[in-house]
Amino acid sequence: MLTPSGGRAADKEVRTYRIEHNASPAGHNVRSYYLDLIEKILADTEAKYGPARLQKVPEDVPQARLLAQLAHNKLDLLWTTTSNLREGIVPPIRIPLDMGLTGQRALVIRADRKAEFDKITKLEELSQLKACQGAYWPDTVVLRAAGLRVVEFTWIDMAYPGLHDGRCDYLPRALNEIDGEVDAIGDKNVIVYDRLLLTYPLPMYLFVAPNQPELAERMRVGLERMAYGGDLRRFMEQHPATSMIFPLTRFQGARIFHLPNPDLPAQTPLTDKALWLEVEAEMTPRPRS
């Protein structure tokens, strides 16, 4: 989708790329990270590919329909977690946008239940409780495959009332989104519980519409440059939405439950260490030399 430049040189065009609307108050904080990351990539690659801007489509679309909209060229660009089904609809750019933090999860719980969660030391004990999850989230498959009970909600904002009324007991949220999300909700009756972590491979990728091969190349080139040059990590450490989780020693001593992801595509670049944060290794402070 192209639009005239408006204030730029006459021979230039500003490419306008459509992204999802997503007005969820809960997700605003972490959304700003992905938006700013994409804006940075567009700016960093402008000399080669030309000026560009992002434009939100007018209406919210449930997550289950977003990939279909992308596949039918009603969106140009989408960031979301991956699965075999999703990669069968539109192939992703296989560079995790948050270096794997989407699969590193702390819990949102009711403040008055902290003592109850302090006693949980085994996955079997957690399985007696119910997780709040979004409908069609790929990690819902992960939790169920591990024997955990799940209650699904269409929108993330619906999960918080579910915590209050007991429909579900805990809400697993990625380390890079949980603090900002709970702050945005502004509910003193829920807390971030980071003494128990669920960890599984679940990369957050960029997916690009099939009719936008130049945009796909542009995003891949920009992401590779950031990931392999160390700029992606620095961006995460400095961005207001993600800086609070560093250093990762904050999570030292947390109980960690490792869950397999049975729906992880075989092409996932798990062995490319430059693309992933070594979260557990960084939890323990390094001795000073």
Secondary structure by P-SEA (a helix, b strand, c coil): cccccccccccbbbbbbbbbbcccccaaaaaaaaaaaaaaaaaaacccccccccccccccccccaaaaaaaaccccbbbbbbcaaaaaaccccccccccccccbbbbbccccaaaaaaacccaaaaaabbbbbcccccaaaaaaaabbbbbbbccaaaaaaaaaaccccbbbbccccaaaaaaaaccccccccccbbbbcbbbbbbbbccccaaaaaaaaaaaaaaaaaaaaaaaaacccccccccccccccccbbbbbbccccccccccccccccccccccccccccc
